[in-house]
Amino acid sequence: MRTPRKPSGLLSDKPGSAAAGRTMAAPDAQMLMLSAKVPNDQFLLYAFDGTPQDLAAAAQELLRNAAAFGELRLRVVDEHPWRYPRWEPGAIAPDQFRIHDLKDDHWQGCLDRVSRLSAEQLDPSRMCWQVHVFPKVRDIPGAAAGGSVVVVQMTHALGDGTRSAELAGALLGRRQPITSVAPPDPGPLLWRAALAARAHRSLLRDTDAGLLAPPISPRPALGINVGTGDTPAVRTFVIDRVALPGPTVTVGALVAISEALAGYLGDRGEDISRLGAEVPMAHRGAQNRQAHNNFRNVGVGLYPELGRVERSQRIAGQLDAHRRRGEHPAIRTSTAAFDAVPAWLLRWGMSKFDPAVRSATVTGHTVVSSINRGPADLSFGGCPVVLTAGYPALSPMMGLTHGVHGIGGRVALSVHADPSIIDLDDYTQRLSDALGCHS
């Protein structure tokens, strides 16, 4: 098979290029340092209709695809406590491709095995991604007969949800350039901090004048805002995009989650009057393209007391307000100020983070991460993709998360839960009823 040409817009492999020794941006370094205390590898699941006739050849095709993209050959080098880590190109290792045998080869049995992969976090100094292949899986939604599942495990420092989907798409044959990332240009911290302070005053004036919605205050933590570290469990619902209510996939998912979560917590005596979700939201424009992680987390009310139509409108309005607020110059200047933080100061701050300390308030009671992974143009050994899913990481303050991932016209809404905190059968039945589908 012919080796694919390297798409334009990617990192060069020549010595002295941006790929060789590029300093890691502050947001990515923070993700790297956080992973030592709270595991945050991402697991991007893709299911295919059929199993490749020649599994070894399919594996070689993935490895050739990886070799054609400079971003997929990056490793982390972290040698000096007073400096930021840096990205260095390296060779694709043979053990970046693993084939798994399943004791239970049904769809849910595969998902159960995928949930246990979170205990095997990557060492980014060796590899920043690894492919797990489950070659023969029965009853995959949308697969005519048997199918195969490919899970791309990726260290979060290498990319946020959008960027990791671009990288996984490149592995699986998509021939589109990956969004370029420029080397960091931190500049003087004091000057950037002064600009950020001035822009923040402008943000406050615009908020007081009613031009921007005010920030949402934190919410009291509930019983699900805790984690035990037990082996997590996952469930995935697959539906057609047109069957999901709401103006957008994200809003439709939040409407259904509101209904299921309010019923689940309300029946257990929890106060759901301020029920909310934490939603990762991408920065618009190029203000943070020096980082692989280009997003912020926002809090969204779930309004379970409202009917579906009004709830959908309120949630959509809050998301729009967050987007407008995120486009204010104060957000760009505060991001630039963070980029200028010295490495030693960021390391000191992260060393003080204690994941065992429980907060009385949260941004949201569950995480809902929503990513469109593009058209259904991916394949594995000639087998076409039928769905994609993802499972946002749990944490000491988050015993329940949701992934909403679309490819083509199909959407997977996934539940990732600590089974010692969540009665998963009860909760997923409520979510199934709210979605009007089956798992």
Secondary structure, DSSP 8 states (H G I E B T S, - for coil): -------TTS---STTSTTTTEE--HHHHHHHHHHTTS---EEEEEEEES--S-HHHHHHHHHHHHHT-GGGGEEEE---TTS--EEEE----GGGEEE---SS-BHHHHHHHHHHGGGS---TTT-SEEEEEEEEEBS-TT-SS-EEEEEEEE-GGG--HHHHHHHHHHHTT--S------------HHHHHHHHHHHHHHHHHHHHTTSS------EE--TTS-------EEEEEEEEGGGS-SSSHHHHHHHHHHHHHHHHHHTTT---TT-EEEEEEE--TTTTTTSS--EEEEEEE--TTS-HHHHHHHHHHHHHHHHHHHTSHHHHHHHHHHHTS-HHHHHHHHHT--TT---SEES-SEEEEEEE---S--EETTEEEEEEEE----BTTBSEEEEEEEETTEEEEEEEE-TTTS-HHHHHHHHHHHHT---
